[in-house]
C-alpha cells in the first residue's frame, strides 16, 4: 500500500510507479496539486484500490485505467474537474465500488458502465449536474447500493431500475 493522503503539494507521481507490480492500494486523497495520473498506472497487475478524492487540479483519468483488471474500488469523490469518465471504464471487470460523490461537473455516464457486472455500490451523491441515469443501469445485476442524494438536475429514473434485483 502506498499512502500519500494529505500530500497537498504533490504535483506528480513518477512514471516508475507502473513498475510497482505488487502494489495493491494507492491513496492520494487530498493531493490538491496533483495534475496528472500517468498512463503507467495501467501496468499495475495486482492493483485493487485507487483513492483520488479531493485532487482538485486533476483534470482527467488516463485511459490506461481500464487495464486495471483487479481494481475493486475506485474513489473519485470531490473530483470537481471530472466532466466525464473514460469510455473504457466498463472493462474494469472486478470493480465492486465506484464513488463519484461530489463530482459536481459530471453530466453523463459512458454506456460502458453497464458492463460492470461485479459493481455492488455506486455513489452519485452530490453529482448536481447529472441529468439522467442511462437505461443500461438495469444491467448492473450485482448492484446492492445506489446513492443519488443531491443530484438536483436528475428528472427521472429509467424504467430499467426495476431490473436491479439485488438493490
FITOR-139426 format. One line per field, with one value per residue: residue number from 0; z, y, x of N, C-alpha, C in turn. Coordinates in Angstrom, 3 decimals. Atoms other than C-alpha are relative to their C-alpha. Layout:
<pts>
num NUM;...
nzz Z;...
nyy Y;...
nxx X;...
cazz Z;...
cayy Y;...
caxx X;...
czz Z;...
cyy Y;...
cxx X;...
</pts>
This chain:
<pts>
num 0;1;2;3;4;5;6;7;8;9;10;11;12;13;14;15;16;17;18;19;20;21;22;23;24;25;26;27;28;29;30;31;32;33;34;35;36;37;38;39;40;41;42;43;44;45;46;47;48;49;50;51;52;53;54;55;56;57;58;59;60;61;62;63;64;65;66;67;68;69;70;71;72;73;74;75;76;77;78;79;80;81;82;83;84;85;86;87;88;89;90;91;92;93;94;95;96;97;98;99;100;101;102;103;104;105;106;107;108;109;110;111;112;113;114;115;116;117;118;119;120;121;122;123;124;125;126;127;128;129;130;131;132;133;134;135;136;137;138;139;140;141;142;143;144;145;146;147;148;149;150;151;152;153;154;155;156;157;158;159;160;161;162;163;164;165;166
nzz 0.000;0.034;-0.626;0.183;-0.379;-0.651;0.605;0.732;0.971;0.984;1.327;0.921;-0.415;0.994;0.967;-0.469;-0.880;0.713;-0.237;-1.332;0.286;-1.141;-0.606;0.027;-0.373;0.120;-0.604;0.355;-0.486;-0.476;0.768;0.674;1.133;0.970;1.278;0.985;-0.359;1.182;0.608;-0.514;-1.071;0.597;-0.013;-1.328;0.176;-1.220;-0.559;-0.435;-0.528;0.412;-0.717;0.542;-0.480;-0.275;0.877;0.664;1.275;0.917;1.017;0.601;-0.295;1.224;0.523;-0.452;-1.222;0.399;-0.015;-1.396;-0.036;-1.355;-0.792;-0.698;-0.438;0.604;-0.710;0.650;-0.730;0.006;1.124;0.554;1.418;0.780;0.826;0.565;-0.325;1.223;0.649;-0.187;-1.417;-0.067;0.034;-1.372;-0.313;-1.425;-0.768;-0.867;-0.601;0.769;-0.715;0.773;-0.780;0.023;1.327;0.355;1.432;0.752;0.598;0.547;-0.198;1.233;0.046;-0.414;-1.420;-0.046;0.049;-1.308;-0.554;-1.413;-0.756;-1.090;-0.595;0.939;-0.765;0.791;-0.859;0.300;1.433;0.200;1.418;0.642;0.440;0.134;-0.109;1.262;-0.046;-0.298;-1.451;-0.332;0.288;-1.121;-0.779;-1.344;-0.717;-1.257;-0.555;0.973;-0.728;0.918;-0.759;0.502;1.475;0.158;1.374;0.373;0.153;-0.134;-0.019;1.149;-0.363;-0.193;-1.413;-0.540;0.244;-0.986;-1.017;-1.198;-0.610
nyy -1.170;-1.281;-0.911;-1.367;-0.925;-1.239;-0.582;-1.042;-0.675;0.982;-0.400;1.133;1.269;0.418;0.994;1.322;0.588;1.163;1.142;0.551;1.063;0.516;-1.048;0.316;-1.149;-1.314;-1.031;-1.344;-0.920;-1.278;-0.444;-1.117;-0.504;1.075;-0.436;1.071;1.382;0.466;1.238;1.185;0.618;1.140;1.165;0.628;1.241;0.457;-1.208;0.224;-1.200;-1.304;-1.033;-1.290;-1.055;-1.344;-0.328;-1.100;-0.415;1.137;-0.315;1.190;1.282;0.578;1.131;1.239;0.471;1.129;1.212;0.459;1.109;0.466;-1.145;0.248;-1.249;-1.237;-1.120;-1.277;-0.954;-1.434;-0.194;-1.054;-0.252;1.176;-0.239;1.290;1.173;0.620;0.850;1.407;0.362;1.259;1.129;0.290;1.151;0.318;-1.180;0.223;-1.260;-1.188;-1.200;-1.232;-1.011;-1.330;-0.332;-0.959;-0.324;1.204;-0.173;1.257;1.189;0.778;1.198;1.176;0.277;1.139;1.234;0.217;1.077;0.245;-1.224;0.158;-1.301;-1.103;-1.208;-1.230;-1.112;-1.299;-0.204;-0.905;-0.259;1.245;-0.221;1.249;1.282;0.695;1.228;1.163;0.167;1.234;1.147;0.182;1.032;0.160;-1.269;0.085;-1.341;-1.087;-1.253;-1.096;-1.210;-1.235;-0.025;-0.962;-0.080;1.305;-0.200;1.264;1.238;0.839;1.149;1.173;0.104;1.121;1.244;0.110;0.903;0.048;-1.335
nxx 0.850;-0.686;0.957;-0.475;1.064;-0.415;-1.214;0.711;-0.871;-0.450;0.481;0.008;-0.587;-0.999;0.488;-0.433;1.023;0.521;-0.884;0.293;0.962;0.763;0.830;1.425;0.819;-0.614;0.856;-0.459;1.033;-0.526;-1.182;0.659;-0.784;-0.229;0.561;0.100;-0.248;-0.709;0.503;-0.700;0.798;0.681;-0.893;0.021;0.759;0.670;0.611;1.382;0.664;-0.515;0.757;-0.423;0.890;-0.532;-1.129;0.685;-0.597;0.004;1.004;0.583;-0.622;-0.571;0.773;-0.650;0.667;0.847;-0.823;-0.129;0.958;0.261;0.455;1.263;0.609;-0.465;0.626;-0.289;0.834;-0.347;-0.899;0.836;-0.238;0.392;1.182;0.405;-0.812;-0.536;1.007;-0.361;0.124;0.737;-0.928;-0.443;0.857;0.016;0.408;1.158;0.444;-0.351;0.430;-0.074;0.693;-0.589;-0.543;1.047;0.001;0.355;1.325;0.505;-0.828;-0.174;0.843;-0.777;0.229;0.908;-0.787;-0.637;0.825;-0.294;0.251;0.956;0.309;-0.168;0.317;0.105;0.417;-0.594;-0.277;1.134;0.276;0.408;1.381;0.748;-0.682;0.238;0.791;-0.840;-0.162;0.705;-0.862;-0.942;0.697;-0.552;0.135;0.746;0.163;-0.036;0.183;0.294;0.332;-0.606;-0.034;1.091;0.505;0.540;1.444;0.726;-0.777;0.379;0.834;-0.856;-0.402;0.772;-0.726;-1.060;0.564;-0.813;0.035
cazz 0.000;-0.867;1.329;0.188;1.633;2.611;0.473;-0.616;-2.558;-4.547;-8.237;-9.961;-9.449;-11.075;-14.224;-12.484;-10.320;-13.007;-12.028;-8.536;-9.605;-6.083;-5.277;-4.355;-2.970;-3.763;-1.642;-2.977;-1.055;-0.513;-3.048;-4.088;-6.544;-8.347;-12.019;-13.767;-13.203;-15.573;-18.023;-16.420;-13.649;-16.045;-15.690;-12.066;-12.277;-8.643;-8.098;-6.095;-4.636;-6.130;-3.956;-5.646;-3.544;-3.254;-6.087;-7.225;-10.125;-11.683;-14.989;-16.327;-15.777;-18.203;-20.481;-19.209;-16.043;-17.980;-17.859;-14.067;-14.215;-10.458;-9.337;-6.707;-5.577;-7.426;-5.326;-7.205;-4.547;-4.820;-8.068;-9.145;-12.625;-13.689;-16.579;-17.941;-17.170;-19.611;-22.140;-21.439;-17.737;-18.431;-18.822;-15.048;-14.581;-10.878;-9.858;-6.904;-5.577;-7.573;-5.695;-7.706;-4.881;-5.089;-8.761;-9.410;-13.101;-14.129;-16.545;-18.054;-17.879;-20.626;-21.759;-20.927;-17.240;-17.987;-18.354;-14.702;-13.732;-10.305;-9.255;-5.872;-4.735;-6.894;-5.177;-7.119;-4.090;-4.958;-8.718;-9.102;-12.916;-13.643;-15.702;-16.191;-15.398;-18.588;-19.411;-19.017;-15.240;-15.160;-16.391;-13.132;-11.659;-8.620;-7.618;-3.978;-3.163;-5.338;-3.865;-5.636;-2.893;-4.171;-7.874;-8.338;-12.131;-12.187;-13.523;-13.574;-13.026;-16.016;-16.049;-16.168;-12.495;-11.806;-13.050;-10.142;-8.068;-5.590;-4.754
cayy 0.000;3.482;6.048;9.646;11.185;14.819;15.377;18.615;19.932;16.733;17.679;14.397;10.762;9.277;7.229;4.368;3.841;1.402;-0.845;-1.449;-4.694;-5.879;-2.529;-3.189;0.153;3.788;6.582;10.129;11.812;15.500;15.776;19.159;19.996;16.627;17.497;14.175;10.473;8.910;6.159;3.830;3.222;0.803;-1.558;-2.447;-6.085;-6.620;-3.203;-3.221;0.263;3.728;6.650;10.075;12.205;15.946;16.048;19.453;20.008;16.568;17.110;13.615;9.970;8.214;5.690;3.127;2.921;0.464;-2.025;-2.410;-5.809;-6.433;-2.999;-3.445;0.133;3.434;6.524;9.822;11.774;15.567;15.425;18.754;18.910;15.475;16.038;12.510;9.052;7.213;5.404;2.152;2.111;-0.831;-3.027;-2.929;-6.408;-6.709;-3.248;-3.561;0.007;3.229;6.509;9.642;11.627;15.350;15.251;18.375;18.755;15.203;15.401;11.933;8.423;6.315;3.409;1.017;1.335;-1.208;-3.796;-3.502;-6.855;-7.002;-3.480;-3.569;0.064;3.162;6.557;9.631;11.814;15.467;14.966;18.014;18.288;14.665;14.903;11.271;7.741;5.740;2.775;0.397;0.936;-2.022;-4.308;-3.942;-7.200;-7.194;-3.612;-3.503;0.206;3.240;6.718;9.729;12.360;15.886;15.050;18.171;18.001;14.341;14.425;10.749;7.242;4.899;2.058;-0.407;0.344;-2.273;-4.927;-4.318;-7.334;-7.031;-3.378
caxx 0.000;1.215;-0.496;0.023;-3.142;-2.657;0.447;-1.163;1.849;2.484;2.248;3.015;3.887;6.980;6.371;8.172;5.065;3.922;6.841;5.444;3.793;2.914;1.200;-2.425;-3.606;-2.831;-4.284;-3.950;-6.764;-6.075;-3.247;-4.618;-1.817;-1.737;-2.255;-1.937;-2.177;0.339;-0.655;1.920;-0.635;-2.331;0.650;-0.143;-1.245;-2.310;-3.878;-7.153;-7.853;-7.406;-8.473;-8.308;-10.666;-10.020;-7.462;-8.669;-6.244;-6.555;-8.360;-8.874;-8.142;-5.796;-7.480;-4.950;-7.049;-9.213;-6.299;-6.572;-8.277;-8.071;-9.340;-12.084;-12.625;-12.325;-12.989;-13.141;-15.038;-14.981;-13.069;-14.550;-12.991;-14.214;-16.604;-16.609;-15.344;-13.084;-15.251;-13.387;-14.299;-16.597;-13.510;-12.916;-14.399;-13.531;-14.799;-17.189;-17.344;-17.409;-17.583;-18.328;-19.884;-19.277;-18.235;-20.249;-19.282;-20.204;-23.142;-23.386;-22.007;-20.473;-22.603;-19.765;-20.699;-23.407;-20.620;-19.507;-21.006;-19.322;-20.375;-22.135;-22.004;-22.448;-22.344;-23.501;-24.299;-23.739;-23.411;-25.597;-25.294;-26.137;-29.328;-30.228;-29.284;-28.823;-31.034;-28.099;-28.168;-30.564;-27.766;-25.822;-27.115;-24.810;-25.708;-26.815;-26.440;-27.209;-26.811;-28.328;-28.695;-28.095;-28.499;-30.595;-30.906;-31.962;-35.523;-36.485;-35.225;-35.076;-37.590;-34.693;-34.045;-36.723;-34.289;-31.902;-32.915;-30.037;-30.777
czz 0.000;0.423;-0.048;0.334;0.685;-0.512;-0.941;-1.045;-1.081;-1.362;-0.989;0.661;-1.037;-0.940;0.435;0.931;-0.657;0.171;1.360;-0.128;1.212;0.631;-0.172;0.264;-0.117;0.483;-0.272;0.431;0.534;-0.641;-0.929;-1.273;-1.067;-1.306;-0.961;0.649;-1.255;-0.531;0.545;1.134;-0.519;-0.015;1.321;-0.009;1.211;0.654;0.335;0.400;-0.512;0.603;-0.405;0.469;0.270;-0.761;-0.953;-1.378;-1.031;-1.001;-0.593;0.456;-1.282;-0.464;0.448;1.288;-0.309;-0.008;1.404;0.269;1.397;0.905;0.595;0.365;-0.692;0.662;-0.619;0.668;-0.045;-1.003;-0.884;-1.500;-0.884;-0.743;-0.630;0.460;-1.288;-0.584;0.210;1.445;0.180;-0.039;1.386;0.575;1.482;0.859;0.765;0.553;-0.825;0.691;-0.878;0.762;-0.005;-1.315;-0.682;-1.472;-0.871;-0.499;-0.517;0.214;-1.319;0.049;0.470;1.481;0.168;-0.032;1.335;0.793;1.479;0.888;1.017;0.577;-0.987;0.702;-0.894;0.869;-0.392;-1.440;-0.536;-1.460;-0.767;-0.334;-0.091;0.279;-1.295;0.194;0.435;1.496;0.459;-0.250;1.146;1.018;1.424;0.868;1.214;0.577;-1.108;0.731;-0.983;0.719;-0.604;-1.508;-0.449;-1.403;-0.510;-0.013;0.184;0.053;-1.197;0.475;0.265;1.437;0.691;-0.184;1.036;1.196;1.288;0.778;1.311
cyy 1.237;1.051;1.418;1.028;1.224;0.580;1.108;0.729;-0.939;0.319;-1.153;-1.225;-0.383;-1.055;-1.414;-0.651;-1.235;-1.249;-0.635;-1.100;-0.556;1.033;-0.317;1.220;1.285;1.039;1.364;1.050;1.278;0.423;1.109;0.451;-1.062;0.335;-1.136;-1.351;-0.647;-1.315;-1.263;-0.676;-1.231;-1.277;-0.763;-1.212;-0.447;1.109;-0.205;1.273;1.250;1.065;1.370;1.152;1.296;0.293;1.081;0.362;-1.119;0.185;-1.219;-1.251;-0.550;-1.189;-1.334;-0.540;-1.213;-1.322;-0.588;-1.095;-0.491;1.135;-0.272;1.295;1.186;1.141;1.302;1.119;1.406;0.299;1.009;0.233;-1.177;0.285;-1.282;-1.089;-0.557;-0.973;-1.485;-0.470;-1.329;-1.238;-0.364;-1.111;-0.307;1.143;-0.261;1.298;1.164;1.205;1.218;1.149;1.316;0.374;0.926;0.384;-1.190;0.107;-1.296;-1.117;-0.727;-1.278;-1.246;-0.325;-1.185;-1.341;-0.329;-1.029;-0.263;1.195;-0.191;1.339;1.095;1.259;1.232;1.201;1.282;0.190;0.875;0.326;-1.248;0.088;-1.270;-1.199;-0.744;-1.289;-1.209;-0.199;-1.299;-1.256;-0.307;-0.964;-0.154;1.241;-0.138;1.378;1.037;1.284;1.156;1.300;1.206;0.024;0.875;0.053;-1.327;0.094;-1.275;-1.164;-0.837;-1.212;-1.241;-0.159;-1.144;-1.352;-0.243;-0.819;-0.058;1.321;-0.011
cxx 0.898;-1.016;0.577;-1.078;0.582;1.306;-0.467;0.837;0.527;-0.610;-0.074;0.610;1.049;-0.583;0.364;-1.032;-0.616;0.840;-0.232;-1.054;-0.732;-0.940;-1.483;-0.875;0.805;-0.991;0.616;-1.020;0.653;1.305;-0.486;0.709;0.264;-0.715;-0.276;0.260;0.582;-0.566;0.664;-0.768;-0.745;0.820;-0.039;-0.930;-0.810;-0.827;-1.480;-0.738;0.712;-0.905;0.544;-0.891;0.767;1.302;-0.507;0.554;0.079;-1.135;-0.678;0.746;0.613;-0.843;0.596;-0.615;-0.873;0.768;0.151;-1.040;-0.353;-0.514;-1.383;-0.715;0.661;-0.767;0.498;-0.792;0.582;1.116;-0.744;0.176;-0.404;-1.301;-0.516;0.951;0.578;-1.023;0.267;-0.156;-0.744;0.880;0.524;-0.880;-0.126;-0.537;-1.300;-0.570;0.518;-0.620;0.244;-0.654;0.769;0.654;-1.006;-0.044;-0.395;-1.432;-0.601;1.009;0.183;-0.840;0.740;-0.172;-0.952;0.708;0.661;-0.805;0.228;-0.366;-1.124;-0.448;0.347;-0.488;0.102;-0.357;0.724;0.437;-1.131;-0.307;-0.400;-1.480;-0.823;0.899;-0.298;-0.787;0.814;0.216;-0.672;0.810;0.954;-0.611;0.495;-0.214;-0.924;-0.307;0.169;-0.361;-0.136;-0.359;0.718;0.209;-1.173;-0.589;-0.556;-1.523;-0.816;0.967;-0.415;-0.807;0.842;0.467;-0.760;0.669;1.103;-0.479;0.796;-0.032;-0.776
</pts>
